[in-house]
Amino acid sequence: MLWPQVQTWARELGFSQIAVTGVDLSTSEPGLQAWLAAGFHGSMDYMAAHGLKRARPAELVPGTVSVISARMDYLPMNTDGDWVALENARAQRPGEAVVSLYARGRDYHKVLRARLQKLQDQLARHIGPFGHRVFTDSAPVLEAELATRSGLGWRGKNTLVLQREAGSMFFLGELFIDFALPCSEPVSAHCGQCSACIDLCPTAAIVGPYQLDARRCISYLTIEHEGPIPEELRPLIGNRIYGCDECQLVCPWNKYAQRSTLPDFDVRPGLAGETIAALLAWDEAEFLRRTEGSAIRRIGHARWLRNLALAAGNALASSETQVLQAQLLKTRLQALSGHASDVVREQAGWSLAQAR
């Protein structure tokens, strides 16, 4: 009767679903090796640094026998009914700065880690101390592989985990444990012949079903990539300044995406519906204040400005941008000409040159 009780605790902690898998991920190793060999991880050297340890949980955390995988829905509690249409409309307003939905509230790393630890504490009080470790996108763990093997969903063609009752708008986390729990049953895939995520990726980063070239992915470029963004990709990024939701917005399964039961993911002021010009006015102190406890803070103020400057250039190139708005954007970009970062200065110069 242990597992039903664990599921109850998980729901009380805000998790949408939990499931269990073992530690043998050997069949995933060739795919991981091929992805790394192709260079699809870009400058994310940490992806290659741990080698096949990513596919070997018992090497990462010696003694691990089972993995509890958890998912947590993250659409804000007050999300509009037709949220997909609302998000798609943002791309049609070139002067608006678009932050990926998952990053508009509290840092999910903090939320999931704390609640997974509470789940472990509950379990330890019930059965006694045991070896464990909590993960949330923070170590060499094949999260999607563990999630699909445990039955939390199937791997979509965009490489994300999809769930029939929840789409893909959820976070994943893991609790590695040193005792055996019965494994959950995997679920069958339901993408069929659909290729919407591949066809509509703005930068063609999904190079084939289940194959993502991170070097072209807007999420990678605006978050993980530190240097100048390749010029040929800049116009394709549009007004996205942190992450990209396009492959999720076009996925038909996301009509079933669920609202979060937690206030942690409610939208913070300035992170939805704000103009590029307004965000460009944030100095570093304002940036740090506004992003305290947010996943956005990790990119730093300079990369934030680089992303905003790029979006400003795309807005200046658009016929939809009004004259007064364009003039304000130019003023903000000109103010970056003396910035300490050569990446920011170069991006501001390129963006100013895009003015119609």
Order of alpha helices (4+ residues) and beta strands (2+ residues): alpha-beta-alpha-alpha-alpha-beta-alpha-beta-alpha-beta-alpha-beta-beta-beta-alpha-beta-beta-alpha-beta-alpha-alpha-alpha-alpha-alpha-alpha
